[in-house]
């Protein structure tokens, strides 16, 4: 028998923090940038090259993968998952990062619990409903729900 490799939960020293950031451990943060007055909840992972804008809240159990840029004044609900691999070759890209795609979230975007965000661009002033799956760019402000996410029509 051999001893296992044990990886500990951590906030590495290569994270750039703005002023007045709050983090609830345990969480994994590495190689990312967290803006002023942000909150990062427990059991979250924020990977390298991610940028989270000022006054944004990332709730527990969220996963923010590489190549994600989140704007200012956003809310990322519990268990939100960002995806950067679209399986464009019919299988996982693995270490082939050239196959990964980026995601850009505008300002004042609220993403409900359990939503999944594929590589897309989401404009400012958008609400994504809980459990929604965003598969295409969102270019008009409004509320989006479902799988795939679609804009809700305003009530008459």
C-alpha angles and dihedrals in degrees: 000000000000133000116260124240105253118206116194129212108256152164103223124215092243092075115107112217129195121213123297098010117166122206126183112205143257097061139124116233121166137159093353138119122235117192131223120298095008127152122212114190129213125283092025129136122206112182133208122295092020115135120202115191129227121293093010121145121211110191128210125299094017121146117208109183130198118291095036122129117188120193132223126293095016131148120214109191130219115295097006111162125204118199127202100174115077094182086239091168093049093261138057115295091224109182093350095107092173086076094055120100131212133241126210121193117194128220124291094018119153118199116193126227118287096014120147119215117198121196101300144126117248118193126222123289100027131144118205113198124234112278094012120146113216109205102159138042116278110218102166127064116245144085121308127193141168140035107318093022115245132181115264114235114237116252114258 
